[in-house]
Amino acid sequence: MIDEWDLTATNQYRLSQRHYEAAVLPIGAIEPHNLHLPEGQDFRHTSWVARRSCELAWEKCESVICLPTIPYGVDCNLMDFPLTIHVSQAALDAMVRDIITSLHKHGIRKIVIVNGHGGNEFVALIRQIQTELDVHVFLCNWWKVGHDKYHEIFDAPDDHAGEFETSVALELYPELVEQKVAGDGKTRPFRFEALEKGWVRTSRNFKNVNDHCAAGEPGAGTAEKGKKYLDLVCGRISNFLAELAQSPIDEKFPHVS
Ligand SMILES: [Zn+2]
């Protein structure tokens, strides 16, 4: 069976018979995740979430298309760790802008960026491109989608490669998780209360956080927790995609008319 929601799988014949209302563009990163998770963690889990969400949405509307994942992300603050690949936000923005322009040329005006890396920021680009092109672009940082239920599933908070990300990896690609080599994920606190409380933000150089590029305890991660969160997230994202695809672009879109 050919999955017509997958741009890398469908073909020109099938594309010419269809109209797609919405496109999904996943974006990840290639960077260390503690010592035990794959370098492609953000690329792998984000691809999976975007693809699964499109597959589920397709059952409801048959008009969403999933693009291949941009693998690289903004990682200049992790360059002290082996084989981190950094791509500047400006370069990412340029590529995303060109992809959106291509989609617009093909008549797709609803675009959802599914982002899986906290270092990537697309809101400024979205604000700008919506004033230049007749498109509606939406950003979904997928790890946040189920945050209202986070504490019903997980015991500890996870900033980077902790319980949450280890659980997701154990559910999706357990053969790539080397749990026994994981560092404890304990972080060096900030010296300023404002930064600790979070009402002042900065960008952390991860080599000053700890020596294994992690922020969050991996020990309590299980595949079962990962599955629960992924089911929740993909259910929500797929519902949004189907609603979006079925909603006509009128004068007040995306607000109520
Ligand atoms: Zn990650």
py3Dmol code that shows the C-alpha trace and the ligand (Angstrom):
import py3Dmol

protein = """\
ATOM      1  CA  MET A   1       0.000   0.000   0.000  1.00  0.00           C
ATOM      2  CA  ILE A   2       1.259   3.485  -0.842  1.00  0.00           C
ATOM      3  CA  ASP A   3       0.822   6.004   1.979  1.00  0.00           C
ATOM      4  CA  GLU A   4      -0.489   9.087   0.226  1.00  0.00           C
ATOM      5  CA  TRP A   5       0.127  11.215   3.312  1.00  0.00           C
ATOM      6  CA  ASP A   6       3.890  10.627   2.852  1.00  0.00           C
ATOM      7  CA  LEU A   7       5.525  12.883   0.265  1.00  0.00           C
ATOM      8  CA  THR A   8       8.523  10.563  -0.011  1.00  0.00           C
ATOM      9  CA  ALA A   9       6.272   7.584  -0.798  1.00  0.00           C
ATOM     10  CA  THR A  10       3.521   8.844  -3.082  1.00  0.00           C
ATOM     11  CA  ASN A  11       4.058   9.554  -6.784  1.00  0.00           C
ATOM     12  CA  GLN A  12       3.261  12.078  -9.475  1.00  0.00           C
ATOM     13  CA  TYR A  13       0.253  10.115 -10.744  1.00  0.00           C
ATOM     14  CA  ARG A  14      -1.351  10.039  -7.296  1.00  0.00           C
ATOM     15  CA  LEU A  15      -0.398  13.643  -6.504  1.00  0.00           C
ATOM     16  CA  SER A  16      -2.106  14.812  -9.689  1.00  0.00           C
ATOM     17  CA  GLN A  17      -5.384  13.176  -8.542  1.00  0.00           C
ATOM     18  CA  ARG A  18      -5.394  14.813  -5.114  1.00  0.00           C
ATOM     19  CA  HIS A  19      -5.724  18.166  -3.446  1.00  0.00           C
ATOM     20  CA  TYR A  20      -3.801  18.592  -0.213  1.00  0.00           C
ATOM     21  CA  GLU A  21      -5.067  21.226   2.214  1.00  0.00           C
ATOM     22  CA  ALA A  22      -2.293  21.116   4.810  1.00  0.00           C
ATOM     23  CA  ALA A  23       1.393  20.175   4.897  1.00  0.00           C
ATOM     24  CA  VAL A  24       3.477  19.084   7.878  1.00  0.00           C
ATOM     25  CA  LEU A  25       7.184  19.914   8.053  1.00  0.00           C
ATOM     26  CA  PRO A  26       9.089  18.125  10.860  1.00  0.00           C
ATOM     27  CA  ILE A  27      12.381  19.605  12.095  1.00  0.00           C
ATOM     28  CA  GLY A  28      14.836  17.928  14.478  1.00  0.00           C
ATOM     29  CA  ALA A  29      18.506  18.166  15.516  1.00  0.00           C
ATOM     30  CA  ILE A  30      21.657  16.033  15.635  1.00  0.00           C
ATOM     31  CA  GLU A  31      23.215  16.331  19.090  1.00  0.00           C
ATOM     32  CA  PRO A  32      24.221  14.316  22.157  1.00  0.00           C
ATOM     33  CA  HIS A  33      21.459  13.224  24.517  1.00  0.00           C
ATOM     34  CA  ASN A  34      23.235  12.135  27.682  1.00  0.00           C
ATOM     35  CA  LEU A  35      25.559   9.176  26.974  1.00  0.00           C
ATOM     36  CA  HIS A  36      22.871   6.591  26.302  1.00  0.00           C
ATOM     37  CA  LEU A  37      20.468   7.963  23.667  1.00  0.00           C
ATOM     38  CA  PRO A  38      21.145   8.177  19.905  1.00  0.00           C
ATOM     39  CA  GLU A  39      22.594  11.355  18.397  1.00  0.00           C
ATOM     40  CA  GLY A  40      19.590  11.356  16.082  1.00  0.00           C
ATOM     41  CA  GLN A  41      17.111  11.354  18.983  1.00  0.00           C
ATOM     42  CA  ASP A  42      15.350  14.612  17.993  1.00  0.00           C
ATOM     43  CA  PHE A  43      15.389  13.650  14.304  1.00  0.00           C
ATOM     44  CA  ARG A  44      13.998  10.188  15.008  1.00  0.00           C
ATOM     45  CA  HIS A  45      11.260  11.007  17.511  1.00  0.00           C
ATOM     46  CA  THR A  46      10.101  14.088  15.619  1.00  0.00           C
ATOM     47  CA  SER A  47       9.887  12.163  12.334  1.00  0.00           C
ATOM     48  CA  TRP A  48       7.882   9.460  14.071  1.00  0.00           C
ATOM     49  CA  VAL A  49       5.446  11.885  15.734  1.00  0.00           C
ATOM     50  CA  ALA A  50       4.878  13.845  12.515  1.00  0.00           C
ATOM     51  CA  ARG A  51       4.395  10.693  10.433  1.00  0.00           C
ATOM     52  CA  ARG A  52       2.101   8.996  12.937  1.00  0.00           C
ATOM     53  CA  SER A  53       0.017  12.170  13.315  1.00  0.00           C
ATOM     54  CA  CYS A  54      -0.375  12.483   9.537  1.00  0.00           C
ATOM     55  CA  GLU A  55      -1.266   8.810   9.224  1.00  0.00           C
ATOM     56  CA  LEU A  56      -4.021   9.233  11.847  1.00  0.00           C
ATOM     57  CA  ALA A  57      -5.246  12.512  10.335  1.00  0.00           C
ATOM     58  CA  TRP A  58      -5.413  10.915   6.898  1.00  0.00           C
ATOM     59  CA  GLU A  59      -8.087   8.509   8.153  1.00  0.00           C
ATOM     60  CA  LYS A  60     -10.267  11.546   8.931  1.00  0.00           C
ATOM     61  CA  CYS A  61      -9.616  13.905   6.020  1.00  0.00           C
ATOM     62  CA  GLU A  62      -7.312  12.460   3.294  1.00  0.00           C
ATOM     63  CA  SER A  63      -5.789  15.874   2.643  1.00  0.00           C
ATOM     64  CA  VAL A  64      -2.612  16.211   4.737  1.00  0.00           C
ATOM     65  CA  ILE A  65       0.886  15.570   3.448  1.00  0.00           C
ATOM     66  CA  CYS A  66       3.960  14.904   5.573  1.00  0.00           C
ATOM     67  CA  LEU A  67       7.258  16.251   4.256  1.00  0.00           C
ATOM     68  CA  PRO A  68      10.597  14.617   5.084  1.00  0.00           C
ATOM     69  CA  THR A  69      12.234  15.847   8.283  1.00  0.00           C
ATOM     70  CA  ILE A  70      14.931  18.523   8.260  1.00  0.00           C
ATOM     71  CA  PRO A  71      17.503  16.659  10.374  1.00  0.00           C
ATOM     72  CA  TYR A  72      19.628  19.551  11.662  1.00  0.00           C
ATOM     73  CA  GLY A  73      18.951  22.200  14.278  1.00  0.00           C
ATOM     74  CA  VAL A  74      20.489  25.116  16.153  1.00  0.00           C
ATOM     75  CA  ASP A  75      23.157  23.542  18.341  1.00  0.00           C
ATOM     76  CA  CYS A  76      26.043  26.033  18.669  1.00  0.00           C
ATOM     77  CA  ASN A  77      25.829  25.761  22.479  1.00  0.00           C
ATOM     78  CA  LEU A  78      26.505  21.989  22.373  1.00  0.00           C
ATOM     79  CA  MET A  79      29.583  22.070  20.142  1.00  0.00           C
ATOM     80  CA  ASP A  80      31.910  20.889  22.918  1.00  0.00           C
ATOM     81  CA  PHE A  81      30.350  17.433  22.602  1.00  0.00           C
ATOM     82  CA  PRO A  82      31.417  14.979  19.872  1.00  0.00           C
ATOM     83  CA  LEU A  83      29.892  15.300  16.396  1.00  0.00           C
ATOM     84  CA  THR A  84      27.187  17.772  17.299  1.00  0.00           C
ATOM     85  CA  ILE A  85      26.069  19.315  14.000  1.00  0.00           C
ATOM     86  CA  HIS A  86      25.091  22.976  14.227  1.00  0.00           C
ATOM     87  CA  VAL A  87      23.032  24.803  11.609  1.00  0.00           C
ATOM     88  CA  SER A  88      22.336  28.474  12.242  1.00  0.00           C
ATOM     89  CA  GLN A  89      18.784  29.704  12.788  1.00  0.00           C
ATOM     90  CA  ALA A  90      19.266  31.973   9.745  1.00  0.00           C
ATOM     91  CA  ALA A  91      20.106  28.959   7.547  1.00  0.00           C
ATOM     92  CA  LEU A  92      17.160  26.982   8.929  1.00  0.00           C
ATOM     93  CA  ASP A  93      14.838  29.937   8.416  1.00  0.00           C
ATOM     94  CA  ALA A  94      16.042  30.273   4.806  1.00  0.00           C
ATOM     95  CA  MET A  95      15.333  26.618   4.114  1.00  0.00           C
ATOM     96  CA  VAL A  96      11.926  26.669   5.840  1.00  0.00           C
ATOM     97  CA  ARG A  97      11.029  29.850   3.942  1.00  0.00           C
ATOM     98  CA  ASP A  98      11.911  28.197   0.592  1.00  0.00           C
ATOM     99  CA  ILE A  99       9.895  25.084   1.463  1.00  0.00           C
ATOM    100  CA  ILE A 100       6.856  27.187   2.439  1.00  0.00           C
ATOM    101  CA  THR A 101       7.211  29.177  -0.785  1.00  0.00           C
ATOM    102  CA  SER A 102       7.236  25.911  -2.771  1.00  0.00           C
ATOM    103  CA  LEU A 103       4.147  24.651  -0.942  1.00  0.00           C
ATOM    104  CA  HIS A 104       2.363  27.945  -1.600  1.00  0.00           C
ATOM    105  CA  LYS A 105       3.184  27.680  -5.309  1.00  0.00           C
ATOM    106  CA  HIS A 106       1.534  24.248  -5.310  1.00  0.00           C
ATOM    107  CA  GLY A 107      -1.597  25.637  -3.683  1.00  0.00           C
ATOM    108  CA  ILE A 108      -1.003  24.558  -0.076  1.00  0.00           C
ATOM    109  CA  ARG A 109      -1.601  27.477   2.280  1.00  0.00           C
ATOM    110  CA  LYS A 110      -1.827  25.729   5.658  1.00  0.00           C
ATOM    111  CA  ILE A 111       1.557  24.593   6.939  1.00  0.00           C
ATOM    112  CA  VAL A 112       2.356  23.033  10.305  1.00  0.00           C
ATOM    113  CA  ILE A 113       5.953  22.939  11.540  1.00  0.00           C
ATOM    114  CA  VAL A 114       6.396  20.033  13.964  1.00  0.00           C
ATOM    115  CA  ASN A 115       9.541  20.925  15.885  1.00  0.00           C
ATOM    116  CA  GLY A 116      11.358  18.507  18.159  1.00  0.00           C
ATOM    117  CA  HIS A 117      14.338  20.558  19.366  1.00  0.00           C
ATOM    118  CA  GLY A 118      14.202  23.300  21.973  1.00  0.00           C
ATOM    119  CA  GLY A 119      17.033  25.267  20.318  1.00  0.00           C
ATOM    120  CA  ASN A 120      15.004  25.925  17.157  1.00  0.00           C
ATOM    121  CA  GLU A 121      12.802  29.056  17.106  1.00  0.00           C
ATOM    122  CA  PHE A 122      10.361  29.744  14.286  1.00  0.00           C
ATOM    123  CA  VAL A 123       7.837  32.276  15.580  1.00  0.00           C
ATOM    124  CA  ALA A 124       9.657  35.309  14.139  1.00  0.00           C
ATOM    125  CA  LEU A 125       9.851  33.659  10.716  1.00  0.00           C
ATOM    126  CA  ILE A 126       6.155  32.754  10.841  1.00  0.00           C
ATOM    127  CA  ARG A 127       5.202  36.317  11.773  1.00  0.00           C
ATOM    128  CA  GLN A 128       7.259  37.633   8.870  1.00  0.00           C
ATOM    129  CA  ILE A 129       6.292  35.163   6.146  1.00  0.00           C
ATOM    130  CA  GLN A 130       2.570  35.488   6.858  1.00  0.00           C
ATOM    131  CA  THR A 131       2.802  39.174   6.002  1.00  0.00           C
ATOM    132  CA  GLU A 132       4.591  38.389   2.723  1.00  0.00           C
ATOM    133  CA  LEU A 133       2.802  35.296   1.415  1.00  0.00           C
ATOM    134  CA  ASP A 134      -0.833  34.254   1.558  1.00  0.00           C
ATOM    135  CA  VAL A 135      -0.118  31.340   3.919  1.00  0.00           C
ATOM    136  CA  HIS A 136      -1.003  30.300   7.471  1.00  0.00           C
ATOM    137  CA  VAL A 137       1.896  28.707   9.312  1.00  0.00           C
ATOM    138  CA  PHE A 138       1.567  26.969  12.683  1.00  0.00           C
ATOM    139  CA  LEU A 139       4.280  25.849  15.080  1.00  0.00           C
ATOM    140  CA  CYS A 140       3.913  22.744  17.229  1.00  0.00           C
ATOM    141  CA  ASN A 141       6.774  21.998  19.640  1.00  0.00           C
ATOM    142  CA  TRP A 142       5.598  18.432  19.992  1.00  0.00           C
ATOM    143  CA  TRP A 143       7.129  17.605  23.389  1.00  0.00           C
ATOM    144  CA  LYS A 144       4.889  20.290  24.939  1.00  0.00           C
ATOM    145  CA  VAL A 145       1.625  18.991  23.468  1.00  0.00           C
ATOM    146  CA  GLY A 146       0.757  16.820  26.472  1.00  0.00           C
ATOM    147  CA  HIS A 147       2.278  18.951  29.230  1.00  0.00           C
ATOM    148  CA  ASP A 148      -1.032  19.303  31.083  1.00  0.00           C
ATOM    149  CA  LYS A 149      -0.905  15.492  31.618  1.00  0.00           C
ATOM    150  CA  TYR A 150       2.878  15.238  32.060  1.00  0.00           C
ATOM    151  CA  HIS A 151       2.799  14.553  35.793  1.00  0.00           C
ATOM    152  CA  GLU A 152       0.144  11.854  35.388  1.00  0.00           C
ATOM    153  CA  ILE A 153       2.664   9.900  33.301  1.00  0.00           C
ATOM    154  CA  PHE A 154       6.158  10.899  34.444  1.00  0.00           C
ATOM    155  CA  ASP A 155       7.721  11.281  37.902  1.00  0.00           C
ATOM    156  CA  ALA A 156      10.498  13.783  37.167  1.00  0.00           C
ATOM    157  CA  PRO A 157      10.748  16.887  34.988  1.00  0.00           C
ATOM    158  CA  ASP A 158      12.846  16.507  31.833  1.00  0.00           C
ATOM    159  CA  ASP A 159      14.767  19.298  30.201  1.00  0.00           C
ATOM    160  CA  HIS A 160      17.085  17.263  27.967  1.00  0.00           C
ATOM    161  CA  ALA A 161      17.529  13.473  27.702  1.00  0.00           C
ATOM    162  CA  GLY A 162      15.901  12.665  31.037  1.00  0.00           C
ATOM    163  CA  GLU A 163      12.922  10.495  31.983  1.00  0.00           C
ATOM    164  CA  PHE A 164      10.662  11.738  29.186  1.00  0.00           C
ATOM    165  CA  GLU A 165      13.131  11.460  26.324  1.00  0.00           C
ATOM    166  CA  THR A 166      14.451   8.120  27.569  1.00  0.00           C
ATOM    167  CA  SER A 167      10.863   6.797  27.732  1.00  0.00           C
ATOM    168  CA  VAL A 168      10.131   7.933  24.181  1.00  0.00           C
ATOM    169  CA  ALA A 169      13.343   6.283  22.937  1.00  0.00           C
ATOM    170  CA  LEU A 170      12.540   3.040  24.789  1.00  0.00           C
ATOM    171  CA  GLU A 171       9.148   2.931  23.094  1.00  0.00           C
ATOM    172  CA  LEU A 172      10.296   3.843  19.568  1.00  0.00           C
ATOM    173  CA  TYR A 173      13.838   2.416  19.209  1.00  0.00           C
ATOM    174  CA  PRO A 174      14.799   0.422  22.320  1.00  0.00           C
ATOM    175  CA  GLU A 175      17.680  -1.216  20.448  1.00  0.00           C
ATOM    176  CA  LEU A 176      19.439   2.193  20.373  1.00  0.00           C
ATOM    177  CA  VAL A 177      19.195   2.907  24.123  1.00  0.00           C
ATOM    178  CA  GLU A 178      22.278   2.025  26.200  1.00  0.00           C
ATOM    179  CA  GLN A 179      20.721   2.625  29.582  1.00  0.00           C
ATOM    180  CA  LYS A 180      23.699   1.262  31.539  1.00  0.00           C
ATOM    181  CA  VAL A 181      26.086   4.019  30.346  1.00  0.00           C
ATOM    182  CA  ALA A 182      23.701   6.915  31.165  1.00  0.00           C
ATOM    183  CA  GLY A 183      24.957   9.767  33.327  1.00  0.00           C
ATOM    184  CA  ASP A 184      22.747  10.977  36.190  1.00  0.00           C
ATOM    185  CA  GLY A 185      21.559  14.137  34.366  1.00  0.00           C
ATOM    186  CA  LYS A 186      22.134  16.375  37.407  1.00  0.00           C
ATOM    187  CA  THR A 187      22.720  19.996  36.422  1.00  0.00           C
ATOM    188  CA  ARG A 188      24.818  22.837  37.801  1.00  0.00           C
ATOM    189  CA  PRO A 189      22.332  25.497  38.943  1.00  0.00           C
ATOM    190  CA  PHE A 190      22.521  29.145  37.893  1.00  0.00           C
ATOM    191  CA  ARG A 191      23.986  31.576  40.421  1.00  0.00           C
ATOM    192  CA  PHE A 192      21.054  33.983  39.879  1.00  0.00           C
ATOM    193  CA  GLU A 193      17.614  33.340  41.343  1.00  0.00           C
ATOM    194  CA  ALA A 194      15.967  35.074  38.375  1.00  0.00           C
ATOM    195  CA  LEU A 195      17.417  32.446  36.011  1.00  0.00           C
ATOM    196  CA  GLU A 196      16.598  29.559  38.356  1.00  0.00           C
ATOM    197  CA  LYS A 197      12.992  30.764  38.641  1.00  0.00           C
ATOM    198  CA  GLY A 198      12.851  31.258  34.889  1.00  0.00           C
ATOM    199  CA  TRP A 199      11.679  34.870  34.683  1.00  0.00           C
ATOM    200  CA  VAL A 200      15.002  35.767  33.122  1.00  0.00           C
ATOM    201  CA  ARG A 201      16.201  33.459  30.358  1.00  0.00           C
ATOM    202  CA  THR A 202      19.496  32.883  28.640  1.00  0.00           C
ATOM    203  CA  SER A 203      21.053  30.247  26.379  1.00  0.00           C
ATOM    204  CA  ARG A 204      23.094  27.696  28.288  1.00  0.00           C
ATOM    205  CA  ASN A 205      26.480  26.518  27.121  1.00  0.00           C
ATOM    206  CA  PHE A 206      25.865  22.851  27.843  1.00  0.00           C
ATOM    207  CA  LYS A 207      29.461  22.110  28.812  1.00  0.00           C
ATOM    208  CA  ASN A 208      28.822  24.247  31.907  1.00  0.00           C
ATOM    209  CA  VAL A 209      25.644  22.328  32.778  1.00  0.00           C
ATOM    210  CA  ASN A 210      27.423  18.977  33.277  1.00  0.00           C
ATOM    211  CA  ASP A 211      29.914  16.742  31.448  1.00  0.00           C
ATOM    212  CA  HIS A 212      27.428  14.441  29.705  1.00  0.00           C
ATOM    213  CA  CYS A 213      25.063  16.867  27.930  1.00  0.00           C
ATOM    214  CA  ALA A 214      21.921  16.070  29.870  1.00  0.00           C
ATOM    215  CA  ALA A 215      19.415  17.858  32.088  1.00  0.00           C
ATOM    216  CA  GLY A 216      17.016  15.406  33.683  1.00  0.00           C
ATOM    217  CA  GLU A 217      17.262  11.974  35.276  1.00  0.00           C
ATOM    218  CA  PRO A 218      16.977   9.115  32.785  1.00  0.00           C
ATOM    219  CA  GLY A 219      16.606   6.303  35.353  1.00  0.00           C
ATOM    220  CA  ALA A 220      12.817   6.197  35.669  1.00  0.00           C
ATOM    221  CA  GLY A 221      12.203   6.072  31.907  1.00  0.00           C
ATOM    222  CA  THR A 222      10.081   3.178  30.584  1.00  0.00           C
ATOM    223  CA  ALA A 223       8.612   2.262  27.202  1.00  0.00           C
ATOM    224  CA  GLU A 224       5.133   2.242  28.749  1.00  0.00           C
ATOM    225  CA  LYS A 225       5.412   5.904  29.798  1.00  0.00           C
ATOM    226  CA  GLY A 226       6.762   6.769  26.367  1.00  0.00           C
ATOM    227  CA  LYS A 227       3.831   5.059  24.657  1.00  0.00           C
ATOM    228  CA  LYS A 228       1.280   6.841  26.862  1.00  0.00           C
ATOM    229  CA  TYR A 229       2.725  10.251  26.055  1.00  0.00           C
ATOM    230  CA  LEU A 230       3.168   9.527  22.335  1.00  0.00           C
ATOM    231  CA  ASP A 231      -0.428   8.264  22.024  1.00  0.00           C
ATOM    232  CA  LEU A 232      -1.690  11.409  23.738  1.00  0.00           C
ATOM    233  CA  VAL A 233       0.430  13.724  21.590  1.00  0.00           C
ATOM    234  CA  CYS A 234      -0.266  12.047  18.246  1.00  0.00           C
ATOM    235  CA  GLY A 235      -3.993  11.908  19.018  1.00  0.00           C
ATOM    236  CA  ARG A 236      -4.067  15.635  19.706  1.00  0.00           C
ATOM    237  CA  ILE A 237      -1.882  16.633  16.757  1.00  0.00           C
ATOM    238  CA  SER A 238      -3.828  14.444  14.325  1.00  0.00           C
ATOM    239  CA  ASN A 239      -7.127  15.936  15.499  1.00  0.00           C
ATOM    240  CA  PHE A 240      -5.725  19.425  14.942  1.00  0.00           C
ATOM    241  CA  LEU A 241      -4.454  18.489  11.472  1.00  0.00           C
ATOM    242  CA  ALA A 242      -7.835  17.087  10.435  1.00  0.00           C
ATOM    243  CA  GLU A 243      -9.670  20.159  11.791  1.00  0.00           C
ATOM    244  CA  LEU A 244      -7.202  22.458  10.065  1.00  0.00           C
ATOM    245  CA  ALA A 245      -7.487  20.644   6.748  1.00  0.00           C
ATOM    246  CA  GLN A 246     -11.278  20.785   6.872  1.00  0.00           C
ATOM    247  CA  SER A 247     -11.546  24.442   7.887  1.00  0.00           C
ATOM    248  CA  PRO A 248     -11.939  26.829   4.927  1.00  0.00           C
ATOM    249  CA  ILE A 249      -9.652  29.862   4.822  1.00  0.00           C
ATOM    250  CA  ASP A 250     -12.093  32.739   5.153  1.00  0.00           C
ATOM    251  CA  GLU A 251     -11.534  36.347   6.139  1.00  0.00           C
ATOM    252  CA  LYS A 252     -11.045  35.735   9.876  1.00  0.00           C
ATOM    253  CA  PHE A 253      -9.096  32.456   9.613  1.00  0.00           C
ATOM    254  CA  PRO A 254      -7.803  31.002  11.937  1.00  0.00           C
ATOM    255  CA  HIS A 255     -10.110  32.886  14.314  1.00  0.00           C
ATOM    256  CA  VAL A 256     -13.823  32.203  14.576  1.00  0.00           C
ATOM    257  CA  SER A 257     -15.756  34.173  11.997  1.00  0.00           C
TER     258      SER A 257
END
"""
ligand_1 = """\
1
ZN
Zn 15.986 15.953 22.447
"""
view = py3Dmol.view(width=600, height=400)
view.addModel(protein, "pdb")
view.setStyle({"model": 0}, {"cartoon": {"style": "trace"}})
view.addModel(ligand_1, "xyz")
view.setStyle({"model": 1}, {"stick": {}})
view.zoomTo()
view.show()
